[in-house]
Amino acid sequence: MKDKRLYSPKYVREILNRYGFQFTKSLGQNFLIDGNIVRKISEEGNITKEDYVLEIGPGIGTLTEELALNAKKVVAIELDKNLFPILDETLNNYNNVEIIHGDILKVDIDKIIKEKLAGGPVKVVANLPYYVTTPIIAKLIEEDLNIESIIIMIQKEVAHRIIASPNNKQYGSLSIFVNFYTNPEILITVPKTVFMPKPKVDSAIIRLNLKKDLPQVDRKIFFQVVKAAFSKRRKTILNSLSSSSLGLDKEQVKEVLKTSNIPLEARAENLKIEDFIKISKTLPSLDIY
């Protein structure tokens, strides 16, 4: 094991300068330079020598190195080809790491799990670029992949939106979407000072505990209703649904809400997931769809 760890700011600058690496702002590149945070992510993921890990965006390999020290195998997906020569050097002591070039939003994750990670289950660990956080989370939880757990570092504001409860201004369609599939929890807040370059906002490490049994509801209808409800969140649920793309008039919405035992004056932010499920199940029974 080499004596230099990749979370040393001095070493990071040294290696980036040696390779003439330039940060690409459009890729949201912010590399971790704090050993405590790196270890915390691995510890919270409970990574052991029995585990197969999928990492998204290894950067120069700071977190990858920690995962490799603790996991059976790590497969990391990296979009920036300019990082590959650096990764070849920083991770050359670890024979349980494989780097794949690709866009996580376009690669076949199921195929990677089956061909390179023993079919899973896998633990997903990532320091996600802010600009693609939501699409990546959506892909991971919607595609019925053999994933055991997800621990990701994301923008603090987004993390708080994800865990928000009804009657909270941060509560919205993202909260419902993630909570439909998982039980999310914020583990720690991460200051912007532990990154290179330093981003404008703080981050948070969040764990998404995937639900084994999802609510029994037509998901397409459910998420259409949620989207319509929050599209005009300041209006009552009666007005937002009756003026939405659902194609319902006010009398139809009234009937749906009364059947679902939801007050007509309620707003989207007042409703629990269970309330949206009631609405979604009532729509087909009234022959609206």
Secondary structure as GFF3:
##gff-version 3
##sequence-region A 1 289
A	DSSP	alpha_helix	9	19	.	.	.	ID=ss1
A	DSSP	three_ten_helix	25	27	.	.	.	ID=ss2
A	DSSP	beta_strand	31	32	.	.	.	ID=ss3
A	DSSP	alpha_helix	35	44	.	.	.	ID=ss4
A	DSSP	beta_strand	52	56	.	.	.	ID=ss5
A	DSSP	alpha_helix	62	70	.	.	.	ID=ss6
A	DSSP	beta_strand	73	78	.	.	.	ID=ss7
A	DSSP	three_ten_helix	81	83	.	.	.	ID=ss8
A	DSSP	alpha_helix	84	90	.	.	.	ID=ss9
A	DSSP	beta_strand	97	101	.	.	.	ID=ss10
A	DSSP	alpha_helix	109	116	.	.	.	ID=ss11
A	DSSP	beta_strand	122	127	.	.	.	ID=ss12
A	DSSP	three_ten_helix	130	132	.	.	.	ID=ss13
A	DSSP	alpha_helix	133	142	.	.	.	ID=ss14
A	DSSP	beta_strand	147	155	.	.	.	ID=ss15
A	DSSP	alpha_helix	156	163	.	.	.	ID=ss16
A	DSSP	alpha_helix	173	181	.	.	.	ID=ss17
A	DSSP	beta_strand	182	190	.	.	.	ID=ss18
A	DSSP	three_ten_helix	192	194	.	.	.	ID=ss19
A	DSSP	beta_strand	195	196	.	.	.	ID=ss20
A	DSSP	beta_strand	203	210	.	.	.	ID=ss21
A	DSSP	alpha_helix	219	231	.	.	.	ID=ss22
A	DSSP	alpha_helix	237	242	.	.	.	ID=ss23
A	DSSP	alpha_helix	250	259	.	.	.	ID=ss24
A	DSSP	three_ten_helix	268	270	.	.	.	ID=ss25
A	DSSP	alpha_helix	273	285	.	.	.	ID=ss26
###
